[in-house]
Amino acid sequence: MRILIAGATGSTGQILAHKVKQAGHTPIAMVRDSSDTSVLPEGCHTVKADLINLDQSVVHGADVVVFAAGAGGGSSKNATDAVDRNGAKALIGAAQSAGIRRFVMLSSIGADAPSNGPDELQHYLNAKHEADEYLKNADIEYIIVRPVALTDDEETGMMHAAPAVDQSKSVTRGDVASALLLSAISTKHINKTFEMSSGDEPIEQAYARI
């Protein structure tokens, strides 16, 4: 399976790219001219594109698209809107137009109800919420993954996945990448949204029960 990853050189996206390759699939990294491609696995395909001015042909040849991009912490409201909302929508539209089978969205805890989140995160959560809703209404299979706070700790291979989880918990980027990979290759789960945190259940087992 050919899996296109937006945000492939980011902290979570690069882990996902390695996991895709290790699982025997083909990662396709969507990169900008300034991206550090040295973090990608050997043999990873790359396509040049920018979410702020997206060429829709970037998705051609992919079977699944994973959105793991983000403007990043401390970004301006304009940058958040351009990447996390408008960029996500543009990529969803491109995938839909190209007949891509599935779109996997790395969203955020709290994106279901942005007004309930911390004041400093509401603009970001609103952007994620709008992108999620756009995906739900698109004519494409989707999986939306909403993790709690991400850490760079060593992955555990375990998680808790449910419609709602304890928002005070955290989860490793490696474990989130594992959930994204399962979401990309799964033939069972279609049009699902779930939250995830650290847990005591193996990721594949927890995912199977979503």
N, CA and C atoms as a LAMMPS dump frame, in Angstrom:
ITEM: TIMESTEP
0
ITEM: NUMBER OF ATOMS
630
ITEM: BOX BOUNDS ff ff ff
-5.0000000000000000e+02 5.0000000000000000e+02
-5.0000000000000000e+02 5.0000000000000000e+02
-5.0000000000000000e+02 5.0000000000000000e+02
ITEM: ATOMS id mol type element x y z
1 1 1 N 0.841 -1.189 0
2 1 2 C 0 0 0
3 1 3 C 0.885 1.253 0
4 2 1 N 0.505 2.252 -0.771
5 2 2 C 1.251 3.501 -0.861
6 2 3 C 0.552 4.545 0.005
7 3 1 N 1.261 4.998 1.034
8 3 2 C 0.665 5.875 2.038
9 3 3 C 1.347 7.234 1.995
10 4 1 N 0.592 8.247 1.585
11 4 2 C 1.099 9.615 1.522
12 4 3 C 0.956 10.256 2.9
13 5 1 N 2.05 10.843 3.385
14 5 2 C 2.055 11.45 4.715
15 5 3 C 2.332 12.943 4.6
16 6 1 N 1.356 13.758 4.967
17 6 2 C 1.572 15.203 5.085
18 6 3 C 2.132 15.458 6.472
19 7 1 N 3.249 16.158 6.544
20 7 2 C 3.924 16.346 7.826
21 7 3 C 4.898 15.224 8.121
22 8 1 N 5.411 14.593 7.082
23 8 2 C 6.252 13.402 7.233
24 8 3 C 7.593 13.682 7.894
25 9 1 N 8.066 14.93 7.875
26 9 2 C 9.34 15.224 8.529
27 9 3 C 9.124 15.834 9.907
28 10 1 N 7.877 15.915 10.345
29 10 2 C 7.578 16.406 11.679
30 10 3 C 7.845 15.345 12.727
31 11 1 N 7.658 15.707 13.979
32 11 2 C 8.015 14.818 15.088
33 11 3 C 7.258 13.497 15.061
34 12 1 N 5.961 13.547 14.749
35 12 2 C 5.173 12.319 14.682
36 12 3 C 5.213 11.713 13.284
37 13 1 N 5.19 12.557 12.267
38 13 2 C 5.163 12.072 10.887
39 13 3 C 6.374 11.245 10.513
40 14 1 N 7.558 11.626 10.999
41 14 2 C 8.759 10.863 10.648
42 14 3 C 8.73 9.48 11.287
43 15 1 N 8.17 9.376 12.498
44 15 2 C 8.032 8.065 13.135
45 15 3 C 7.071 7.209 12.317
46 16 1 N 5.988 7.818 11.886
47 16 2 C 5.016 7.098 11.063
48 16 3 C 5.648 6.612 9.772
49 17 1 N 6.455 7.454 9.125
50 17 2 C 7.095 7.057 7.863
51 17 3 C 7.945 5.807 8.06
52 18 1 N 8.684 5.751 9.164
53 18 2 C 9.504 4.564 9.449
54 18 3 C 8.617 3.344 9.705
55 19 1 N 7.529 3.53 10.414
56 19 2 C 6.632 2.409 10.708
57 19 3 C 5.966 1.883 9.434
58 20 1 N 5.604 2.781 8.542
59 20 2 C 5.009 2.375 7.268
60 20 3 C 5.992 1.49 6.505
61 21 1 N 7.243 1.927 6.444
62 21 2 C 8.275 1.166 5.729
63 21 3 C 8.508 -0.194 6.406
64 22 1 N 8.604 -0.199 7.728
65 22 2 C 8.848 -1.436 8.471
66 22 3 C 7.704 -2.432 8.307
67 23 1 N 6.501 -1.922 8.076
68 23 2 C 5.335 -2.789 7.919
69 23 3 C 5.206 -3.334 6.501
70 24 1 N 6.12 -2.959 5.626
71 24 2 C 6.121 -3.486 4.265
72 24 3 C 5.326 -2.664 3.278
73 25 1 N 4.948 -1.449 3.671
74 25 2 C 4.221 -0.553 2.78
75 25 3 C 5.169 0.534 2.257
76 26 1 N 4.684 1.358 1.358
77 26 2 C 5.515 2.401 0.761
78 26 3 C 5.133 3.767 1.308
79 27 1 N 6.01 4.4 2.097
80 27 2 C 5.716 5.756 2.565
81 27 3 C 6.041 6.779 1.477
82 28 1 N 5.151 7.724 1.304
83 28 2 C 5.387 8.837 0.386
84 28 3 C 5.336 10.106 1.235
85 29 1 N 6.465 10.752 1.381
86 29 2 C 6.562 11.926 2.234
87 29 3 C 6.264 13.188 1.442
88 30 1 N 5.29 13.953 1.914
89 30 2 C 5.009 15.248 1.318
90 30 3 C 5.93 16.256 1.991
91 31 1 N 6.83 16.856 1.226
92 31 2 C 7.86 17.718 1.808
93 31 3 C 7.916 19.059 1.09
94 32 1 N 8.427 20.041 1.817
95 32 2 C 8.706 21.348 1.229
96 32 3 C 10.198 21.444 0.911
97 33 1 N 10.586 22.491 0.213
98 33 2 C 11.996 22.665 -0.143
99 33 3 C 12.878 22.737 1.106
100 34 1 N 12.323 23.268 2.203
101 34 2 C 13.114 23.46 3.416
102 34 3 C 13.089 22.246 4.341
103 35 1 N 12.37 21.183 3.972
104 35 2 C 12.227 20.019 4.852
105 35 3 C 13.533 19.249 4.994
106 36 1 N 13.782 18.734 6.196
107 36 2 C 14.957 17.908 6.459
108 36 3 C 14.607 16.456 6.151
109 37 1 N 14.894 16.023 4.946
110 37 2 C 14.512 14.676 4.525
111 37 3 C 15.445 13.596 5.081
112 38 1 N 16.499 14.002 5.793
113 38 2 C 17.409 13.013 6.364
114 38 3 C 16.738 12.199 7.465
115 39 1 N 15.613 12.682 7.992
116 39 2 C 14.914 11.969 9.067
117 39 3 C 14.014 10.858 8.517
118 40 1 N 13.87 10.788 7.206
119 40 2 C 12.985 9.803 6.591
120 40 3 C 13.708 8.47 6.402
121 41 1 N 12.968 7.366 6.351
122 41 2 C 13.608 6.061 6.159
123 41 3 C 14.202 5.927 4.762
124 42 1 N 15.206 5.094 4.662
125 42 2 C 15.834 4.862 3.365
126 42 3 C 14.806 4.301 2.386
127 43 1 N 14.78 4.85 1.188
128 43 2 C 13.847 4.375 0.175
129 43 3 C 12.492 5.032 0.223
130 44 1 N 12.296 5.968 1.169
131 44 2 C 11.017 6.679 1.247
132 44 3 C 10.861 7.572 0.02
133 45 1 N 9.726 7.498 -0.631
134 45 2 C 9.456 8.372 -1.759
135 45 3 C 9.117 9.768 -1.233
136 46 1 N 9.414 10.782 -2.003
137 46 2 C 9.067 12.148 -1.61
138 46 3 C 8.355 12.855 -2.755
139 47 1 N 7.449 13.748 -2.391
140 47 2 C 6.808 14.628 -3.36
141 47 3 C 6.849 16.04 -2.788
142 48 1 N 7.198 17.003 -3.615
143 48 2 C 7.29 18.394 -3.172
144 48 3 C 5.896 19.03 -3.212
145 49 1 N 5.505 19.611 -2.096
146 49 2 C 4.215 20.276 -2.026
147 49 3 C 4.179 21.161 -0.794
148 50 1 N 3.292 22.148 -0.819
149 50 2 C 3.111 23.049 0.319
150 50 3 C 1.614 23.138 0.594
151 51 1 N 1.219 22.839 1.817
152 51 2 C -0.2 22.858 2.169
153 51 3 C -0.83 24.234 2.008
154 52 1 N -0.023 25.276 2.084
155 52 2 C -0.568 26.629 1.97
156 52 3 C -0.926 26.958 0.527
157 53 1 N -0.293 26.294 -0.417
158 53 2 C -0.598 26.489 -1.837
159 53 3 C -0.495 25.134 -2.516
160 54 1 N -1.487 24.297 -2.272
161 54 2 C -1.386 22.879 -2.62
162 54 3 C -1.667 22.603 -4.088
163 55 1 N -0.76 21.849 -4.693
164 55 2 C -0.983 21.299 -6.031
165 55 3 C -1.697 19.967 -5.847
166 56 1 N -2.914 19.858 -6.336
167 56 2 C -3.73 18.677 -6.071
168 56 3 C -3.136 17.388 -6.642
169 57 1 N -2.208 17.505 -7.562
170 57 2 C -1.611 16.306 -8.14
171 57 3 C -0.718 15.569 -7.145
172 58 1 N -0.447 16.185 -5.993
173 58 2 C 0.448 15.58 -5.014
174 58 3 C -0.055 14.217 -4.542
175 59 1 N -1.36 13.992 -4.596
176 59 2 C -1.926 12.737 -4.071
177 59 3 C -1.918 11.619 -5.099
178 60 1 N -1.611 11.913 -6.342
179 60 2 C -1.694 10.902 -7.392
180 60 3 C -0.738 9.74 -7.112
181 61 1 N -1.253 8.54 -7.214
182 61 2 C -0.458 7.351 -6.974
183 61 3 C -0.554 6.819 -5.563
184 62 1 N -1.178 7.578 -4.657
185 62 2 C -1.33 7.122 -3.272
186 62 3 C -2.615 6.311 -3.124
187 63 1 N -2.599 5.391 -2.174
188 63 2 C -3.797 4.633 -1.827
189 63 3 C -4.521 5.245 -0.626
190 64 1 N -3.733 5.801 0.282
191 64 2 C -4.245 6.397 1.514
192 64 3 C -3.471 7.68 1.783
193 65 1 N -4.139 8.661 2.371
194 65 2 C -3.481 9.9 2.77
195 65 3 C -3.592 10.04 4.289
196 66 1 N -2.477 10.391 4.923
197 66 2 C -2.466 10.665 6.355
198 66 3 C -2.058 12.115 6.577
199 67 1 N -2.894 12.854 7.282
200 67 2 C -2.577 14.249 7.608
201 67 3 C -1.976 14.283 9.008
202 68 1 N -0.659 14.452 9.076
203 68 2 C 0.039 14.531 10.361
204 68 3 C 0.797 15.849 10.456
205 69 1 N 0.337 16.844 9.704
206 69 2 C 1.002 18.145 9.655
207 69 3 C 0.398 19.088 10.689
208 70 1 N 1.065 20.194 10.892
209 70 2 C 0.557 21.209 11.8
210 70 3 C 1.451 22.425 11.756
211 71 1 N 0.868 23.574 12.023
212 71 2 C 1.654 24.809 12.021
213 71 3 C 2.652 24.828 13.175
214 72 1 N 2.357 24.094 14.243
215 72 2 C 3.283 24.005 15.369
216 72 3 C 2.931 24.934 16.496
217 73 1 N 3.379 24.572 17.68
218 73 2 C 3.11 25.395 18.857
219 73 3 C 3.721 26.782 18.725
220 74 1 N 2.99 27.784 19.199
221 74 2 C 3.475 29.15 19.124
222 74 3 C 3.253 29.819 17.786
223 75 1 N 2.612 29.122 16.847
224 75 2 C 2.351 29.706 15.53
225 75 3 C 1.262 30.768 15.624
226 76 1 N 1.265 31.668 14.68
227 76 2 C 0.236 32.701 14.642
228 76 3 C -1.112 32.092 14.274
229 77 1 N -2.171 32.845 14.539
230 77 2 C -3.506 32.378 14.167
231 77 3 C -3.606 32.193 12.655
232 78 1 N -2.976 33.089 11.904
233 78 2 C -3.022 32.972 10.45
234 78 3 C -2.334 31.694 9.974
235 79 1 N -1.194 31.355 10.588
236 79 2 C -0.483 30.138 10.204
237 79 3 C -1.289 28.901 10.581
238 80 1 N -1.909 28.938 11.753
239 80 2 C -2.748 27.813 12.178
240 80 3 C -3.896 27.601 11.208
241 81 1 N -4.544 28.686 10.824
242 81 2 C -5.647 28.576 9.866
243 81 3 C -5.152 28.046 8.52
244 82 1 N -4.003 28.534 8.079
245 82 2 C -3.487 28.172 6.758
246 82 3 C -3.124 26.7 6.674
247 83 1 N -2.579 26.133 7.741
248 83 2 C -2.116 24.742 7.71
249 83 3 C -3.143 23.789 8.297
250 84 1 N -3.505 24.009 9.557
251 84 2 C -4.35 23.05 10.274
252 84 3 C -5.798 23.022 9.78
253 85 1 N -6.269 24.129 9.24
254 85 2 C -7.633 24.157 8.711
255 85 3 C -7.646 24.135 7.19
256 86 1 N -7.144 25.197 6.572
257 86 2 C -7.246 25.301 5.113
258 86 3 C -6.392 24.263 4.389
259 87 1 N -5.185 24.011 4.912
260 87 2 C -4.321 23.014 4.289
261 87 3 C -4.915 21.62 4.368
262 88 1 N -5.487 21.312 5.533
263 88 2 C -6.136 20.004 5.694
264 88 3 C -7.311 19.87 4.732
265 89 1 N -8.118 20.912 4.629
266 89 2 C -9.266 20.873 3.72
267 89 3 C -8.816 20.69 2.27
268 90 1 N -7.76 21.398 1.895
269 90 2 C -7.27 21.292 0.517
270 90 3 C -6.798 19.874 0.221
271 91 1 N -6.125 19.251 1.187
272 91 2 C -5.626 17.891 0.972
273 91 3 C -6.776 16.893 0.933
274 92 1 N -7.773 17.107 1.765
275 92 2 C -8.971 16.25 1.727
276 92 3 C -9.637 16.354 0.357
277 93 1 N -9.784 17.578 -0.122
278 93 2 C -10.404 17.781 -1.428
279 93 3 C -9.627 17.126 -2.548
280 94 1 N -8.313 17.215 -2.474
281 94 2 C -7.473 16.59 -3.498
282 94 3 C -7.62 15.075 -3.459
283 95 1 N -7.634 14.508 -2.251
284 95 2 C -7.778 13.058 -2.11
285 95 3 C -9.132 12.586 -2.624
286 96 1 N -10.162 13.333 -2.302
287 96 2 C -11.509 12.974 -2.759
288 96 3 C -11.584 13.025 -4.279
289 97 1 N -11.058 14.101 -4.861
290 97 2 C -11.116 14.258 -6.32
291 97 3 C -10.338 13.167 -7.043
292 98 1 N -9.263 12.692 -6.416
293 98 2 C -8.421 11.677 -7.046
294 98 3 C -8.92 10.257 -6.797
295 99 1 N -9.978 10.125 -6.02
296 99 2 C -10.521 8.793 -5.748
297 99 3 C -9.697 7.99 -4.758
298 100 1 N -8.963 8.688 -3.886
299 100 2 C -8.175 8 -2.852
300 100 3 C -9.146 7.247 -1.935
301 101 1 N -8.736 6.058 -1.519
302 101 2 C -9.639 5.2 -0.74
303 101 3 C -9.925 5.747 0.65
304 102 1 N -8.903 6.245 1.333
305 102 2 C -9.071 6.597 2.741
306 102 3 C -8.214 7.783 3.126
307 103 1 N -8.726 8.565 4.081
308 103 2 C -8 9.722 4.614
309 103 3 C -7.946 9.576 6.125
310 104 1 N -6.738 9.62 6.684
311 104 2 C -6.545 9.52 8.132
312 104 3 C -6.121 10.884 8.661
313 105 1 N -6.856 11.378 9.651
314 105 2 C -6.593 12.704 10.205
315 105 3 C -6.017 12.593 11.608
316 106 1 N -4.82 13.15 11.812
317 106 2 C -4.294 13.313 13.151
318 106 3 C -4.864 14.619 13.686
319 107 1 N -5.835 14.508 14.566
320 107 2 C -6.518 15.669 15.113
321 107 3 C -6.003 15.933 16.526
322 108 1 N -6.868 16.365 17.408
323 108 2 C -6.448 16.699 18.769
324 108 3 C -7.581 16.461 19.748
325 109 1 N -7.225 16.071 20.947
326 109 2 C -8.208 16.016 22.006
327 109 3 C -8.825 17.411 22.156
328 110 1 N -10.122 17.467 22.321
329 110 2 C -10.791 18.756 22.476
330 110 3 C -11.311 19.339 21.186
331 111 1 N -10.985 18.713 20.05
332 111 2 C -11.444 19.248 18.767
333 111 3 C -12.941 19.051 18.567
334 112 1 N -13.553 18.18 19.362
335 112 2 C -14.999 17.978 19.242
336 112 3 C -15.769 19.15 19.82
337 113 1 N -15.196 19.816 20.834
338 113 2 C -15.883 20.931 21.497
339 113 3 C -14.858 22.001 21.847
340 114 1 N -14.413 22.769 20.866
341 114 2 C -13.343 23.745 21.105
342 114 3 C -13.641 24.753 22.21
343 115 1 N -14.89 25.136 22.347
344 115 2 C -15.235 26.161 23.344
345 115 3 C -15 25.681 24.769
346 116 1 N -14.875 24.365 24.949
347 116 2 C -14.618 23.82 26.283
348 116 3 C -13.132 23.743 26.605
349 117 1 N -12.29 24.037 25.627
350 117 2 C -10.845 23.946 25.825
351 117 3 C -10.283 25.199 26.464
352 118 1 N -8.998 25.154 26.817
353 118 2 C -8.33 26.329 27.383
354 118 3 C -8.385 27.503 26.412
355 119 1 N -8.47 28.706 26.942
356 119 2 C -8.581 29.898 26.099
357 119 3 C -7.45 29.964 25.072
358 120 1 N -6.235 29.62 25.504
359 120 2 C -5.075 29.762 24.617
360 120 3 C -5.062 28.729 23.496
361 121 1 N -5.906 27.701 23.599
362 121 2 C -5.949 26.658 22.575
363 121 3 C -7.197 26.718 21.703
364 122 1 N -8.106 27.611 22.006
365 122 2 C -9.389 27.574 21.304
366 122 3 C -9.273 27.855 19.815
367 123 1 N -8.38 28.748 19.42
368 123 2 C -8.245 29.015 17.981
369 123 3 C -7.731 27.765 17.271
370 124 1 N -6.732 27.124 17.853
371 124 2 C -6.191 25.881 17.28
372 124 3 C -7.256 24.793 17.235
373 125 1 N -7.988 24.625 18.337
374 125 2 C -9.017 23.582 18.385
375 125 3 C -10.141 23.864 17.401
376 126 1 N -10.472 25.125 17.204
377 126 2 C -11.487 25.465 16.203
378 126 3 C -11.019 25.09 14.804
379 127 1 N -9.741 25.345 14.518
380 127 2 C -9.192 24.986 13.202
381 127 3 C -9.255 23.48 12.998
382 128 1 N -8.868 22.716 14.033
383 128 2 C -8.919 21.251 13.938
384 128 3 C -10.366 20.772 13.813
385 129 1 N -11.261 21.389 14.535
386 129 2 C -12.679 21.008 14.48
387 129 3 C -13.238 21.201 13.072
388 130 1 N -12.927 22.347 12.474
389 130 2 C -13.44 22.62 11.128
390 130 3 C -12.879 21.629 10.114
391 131 1 N -11.596 21.289 10.255
392 131 2 C -10.993 20.312 9.346
393 131 3 C -11.634 18.941 9.533
394 132 1 N -11.859 18.555 10.785
395 132 2 C -12.487 17.258 11.069
396 132 3 C -13.89 17.179 10.482
397 133 1 N -14.66 18.235 10.675
398 133 2 C -16.035 18.244 10.16
399 133 3 C -16.055 18.214 8.631
400 134 1 N -15.101 18.912 8.035
401 134 2 C -14.997 18.894 6.57
402 134 3 C -14.736 17.471 6.082
403 135 1 N -13.849 16.767 6.78
404 135 2 C -13.525 15.387 6.402
405 135 3 C -14.748 14.483 6.568
406 136 1 N -15.474 14.663 7.646
407 136 2 C -16.646 13.817 7.89
408 136 3 C -17.688 13.968 6.786
409 137 1 N -17.736 15.142 6.189
410 137 2 C -18.733 15.408 5.151
411 137 3 C -18.208 15.181 3.744
412 138 1 N -16.95 14.783 3.628
413 138 2 C -16.368 14.499 2.314
414 138 3 C -16.753 13.093 1.876
415 139 1 N -16.694 12.86 0.589
416 139 2 C -17.037 11.55 0.034
417 139 3 C -15.781 10.684 -0.013
418 140 1 N -15.322 10.276 1.178
419 140 2 C -14.114 9.468 1.283
420 140 3 C -14.148 8.748 2.635
421 141 1 N -13.618 7.543 2.688
422 141 2 C -13.49 6.855 3.973
423 141 3 C -12.557 7.67 4.871
424 142 1 N -12.883 7.715 6.167
425 142 2 C -12.001 8.461 7.057
426 142 3 C -11.842 7.775 8.413
427 143 1 N -10.736 8.082 9.043
428 143 2 C -10.491 7.774 10.448
429 143 3 C -9.895 9.041 11.06
430 144 1 N -10.469 9.505 12.164
431 144 2 C -9.96 10.681 12.861
432 144 3 C -9.421 10.231 14.214
433 145 1 N -8.134 10.497 14.44
434 145 2 C -7.466 10.103 15.674
435 145 3 C -7.211 11.36 16.504
436 146 1 N -7.741 11.371 17.731
437 146 2 C -7.598 12.542 18.605
438 146 3 C -6.819 12.159 19.864
439 147 1 N -5.502 12.313 19.838
440 147 2 C -4.705 11.971 21.019
441 147 3 C -4.697 13.088 22.051
442 148 1 N -4.379 12.708 23.283
443 148 2 C -4.139 13.685 24.334
444 148 3 C -2.747 14.279 24.113
445 149 1 N -2.203 14.972 25.094
446 149 2 C -0.901 15.621 24.941
447 149 3 C 0.174 14.617 24.535
448 150 1 N 0.98 14.989 23.537
449 150 2 C 2.008 14.103 23.009
450 150 3 C 3.336 14.293 23.738
451 151 1 N 4.053 13.177 23.933
452 151 2 C 5.386 13.237 24.528
453 151 3 C 6.386 12.568 23.6
454 152 1 N 7.648 12.857 23.824
455 152 2 C 8.727 12.233 23.058
456 152 3 C 9.322 11.04 23.8
457 153 1 N 8.624 10.547 24.802
458 153 2 C 9.094 9.379 25.545
459 153 3 C 9.121 8.147 24.642
460 154 1 N 9.813 7.118 25.087
461 154 2 C 9.871 5.872 24.329
462 154 3 C 8.481 5.264 24.228
463 155 1 N 8.133 4.81 23.029
464 155 2 C 6.81 4.242 22.841
465 155 3 C 6.61 2.994 23.69
466 156 1 N 5.365 2.735 24.038
467 156 2 C 5.053 1.619 24.932
468 156 3 C 4.403 0.441 24.22
469 157 1 N 3.817 0.699 23.041
470 157 2 C 3.065 -0.349 22.359
471 157 3 C 1.698 -0.572 22.964
472 158 1 N 1.299 0.337 23.866
473 158 2 C 0.021 0.21 24.563
474 158 3 C -0.768 1.514 24.399
475 159 1 N -2.078 1.406 24.506
476 159 2 C -2.894 2.619 24.482
477 159 3 C -4.268 2.343 25.066
478 160 1 N -4.972 3.432 25.347
479 160 2 C -6.393 3.372 25.663
480 160 3 C -7.096 4.145 24.563
481 161 1 N -8.044 3.518 23.893
482 161 2 C -8.782 4.153 22.796
483 161 3 C -10.269 4.051 23.087
484 162 1 N -10.971 5.176 22.962
485 162 2 C -12.395 5.205 23.268
486 162 3 C -12.991 6.482 22.679
487 163 1 N -14.315 6.595 22.653
488 163 2 C -14.921 7.844 22.198
489 163 3 C -14.477 9.036 23.037
490 164 1 N -14.183 8.79 24.322
491 164 2 C -13.692 9.849 25.205
492 164 3 C -12.713 9.236 26.199
493 165 1 N -11.58 9.899 26.398
494 165 2 C -10.561 9.418 27.34
495 165 3 C -10.241 10.527 28.337
496 166 1 N -9.443 10.202 29.336
497 166 2 C -9.013 11.161 30.351
498 166 3 C -8.07 12.177 29.713
499 167 1 N -8.516 13.416 29.612
500 167 2 C -7.745 14.435 28.908
501 167 3 C -6.513 14.895 29.679
502 168 1 N -6.39 14.512 30.934
503 168 2 C -5.226 14.904 31.724
504 168 3 C -4.027 13.991 31.472
505 169 1 N -4.246 12.897 30.754
506 169 2 C -3.171 11.949 30.472
507 169 3 C -2.332 12.415 29.284
508 170 1 N -1.292 11.652 28.97
509 170 2 C -0.45 11.911 27.8
510 170 3 C -0.292 10.619 27.024
511 171 1 N 0.383 10.705 25.894
512 171 2 C 0.639 9.524 25.067
513 171 3 C 1.888 9.794 24.239
514 172 1 N 2.661 8.767 23.963
515 172 2 C 3.893 8.978 23.205
516 172 3 C 3.608 9.131 21.716
517 173 1 N 4.473 9.878 21.042
518 173 2 C 4.327 10.06 19.596
519 173 3 C 4.442 8.722 18.862
520 174 1 N 5.303 7.846 19.368
521 174 2 C 5.458 6.542 18.733
522 174 3 C 4.19 5.725 18.795
523 175 1 N 3.489 5.779 19.918
524 175 2 C 2.237 5.04 20.041
525 175 3 C 1.151 5.651 19.152
526 176 1 N 1.154 6.974 19.039
527 176 2 C 0.205 7.628 18.128
528 176 3 C 0.508 7.219 16.688
529 177 1 N 1.778 7.171 16.322
530 177 2 C 2.155 6.758 14.966
531 177 3 C 1.686 5.335 14.679
532 178 1 N 1.748 4.463 15.673
533 178 2 C 1.26 3.093 15.492
534 178 3 C -0.235 3.079 15.229
535 179 1 N -0.969 3.923 15.939
536 179 2 C -2.419 4.008 15.726
537 179 3 C -2.741 4.585 14.355
538 180 1 N -1.934 5.54 13.911
539 180 2 C -2.146 6.108 12.573
540 180 3 C -1.895 5.064 11.493
541 181 1 N -0.862 4.25 11.674
542 181 2 C -0.573 3.197 10.707
543 181 3 C -1.73 2.212 10.629
544 182 1 N -2.226 1.767 11.768
545 182 2 C -3.364 0.845 11.77
546 182 3 C -4.574 1.477 11.09
547 183 1 N -4.772 2.764 11.331
548 183 2 C -5.904 3.466 10.712
549 183 3 C -5.762 3.511 9.198
550 184 1 N -4.525 3.62 8.722
551 184 2 C -4.284 3.696 7.286
552 184 3 C -4.506 2.361 6.582
553 185 1 N -4.14 1.274 7.234
554 185 2 C -4.175 -0.029 6.551
555 185 3 C -5.397 -0.865 6.914
556 186 1 N -6.169 -0.425 7.888
557 186 2 C -7.325 -1.208 8.328
558 186 3 C -8.383 -1.323 7.237
559 187 1 N -8.975 -2.493 7.132
560 187 2 C -10.111 -2.693 6.225
561 187 3 C -11.409 -2.831 7.017
562 188 1 N -11.29 -2.765 8.332
563 188 2 C -12.453 -2.98 9.193
564 188 3 C -13.126 -1.68 9.601
565 189 1 N -12.331 -0.733 10.074
566 189 2 C -12.902 0.498 10.613
567 189 3 C -13.067 1.549 9.523
568 190 1 N -14.271 2.009 9.338
569 190 2 C -14.579 3.024 8.337
570 190 3 C -15.38 4.134 9.006
571 191 1 N -14.99 5.367 8.734
572 191 2 C -15.694 6.545 9.231
573 191 3 C -15.845 6.525 10.749
574 192 1 N -14.686 6.416 11.412
575 192 2 C -14.623 6.38 12.868
576 192 3 C -13.818 7.569 13.391
577 193 1 N -14.205 8.039 14.576
578 193 2 C -13.442 9.046 15.3
579 193 3 C -13.192 8.504 16.694
580 194 1 N -11.939 8.533 17.147
581 194 2 C -11.667 8.057 18.497
582 194 3 C -10.579 8.888 19.158
583 195 1 N -10.621 8.908 20.483
584 195 2 C -9.598 9.554 21.278
585 195 3 C -8.643 8.484 21.793
586 196 1 N -7.393 8.882 22.04
587 196 2 C -6.435 7.906 22.552
588 196 3 C -5.51 8.542 23.578
589 197 1 N -5.114 7.725 24.539
590 197 2 C -4.167 8.133 25.566
591 197 3 C -3.28 6.944 25.889
592 198 1 N -2.352 7.136 26.788
593 198 2 C -1.581 6.006 27.279
594 198 3 C -2.545 5.018 27.929
595 199 1 N -2.167 3.749 27.932
596 199 2 C -3.058 2.746 28.488
597 199 3 C -2.323 1.46 28.778
598 200 1 N -3.093 0.434 29.085
599 200 2 C -2.478 -0.85 29.434
600 200 3 C -2.939 -1.976 28.515
601 201 1 N -3.426 -1.605 27.326
602 201 2 C -3.876 -2.599 26.364
603 201 3 C -3.026 -2.502 25.108
604 202 1 N -2.55 -3.62 24.558
605 202 2 C -1.769 -3.553 23.315
606 202 3 C -2.51 -2.765 22.239
607 203 1 N -1.763 -1.97 21.479
608 203 2 C -2.383 -1.051 20.527
609 203 3 C -3.273 -1.776 19.52
610 204 1 N -2.797 -2.875 18.968
611 204 2 C -3.614 -3.594 17.963
612 204 3 C -4.903 -4.115 18.586
613 205 1 N -4.831 -4.579 19.821
614 205 2 C -6.014 -5.095 20.502
615 205 3 C -6.997 -3.97 20.81
616 206 1 N -6.478 -2.85 21.304
617 206 2 C -7.332 -1.707 21.6
618 206 3 C -7.955 -1.155 20.326
619 207 1 N -7.173 -1.14 19.254
620 207 2 C -7.684 -0.618 17.988
621 207 3 C -8.806 -1.501 17.441
622 208 1 N -8.66 -2.786 17.606
623 208 2 C -9.661 -3.724 17.07
624 208 3 C -11.022 -3.521 17.723
625 209 1 N -11.041 -2.945 18.925
626 209 2 C -12.302 -2.779 19.638
627 209 3 C -12.939 -1.405 19.438
628 210 1 N -12.314 -0.57 18.653
629 210 2 C -12.867 0.782 18.455
630 210 3 C -14.245 0.711 17.805
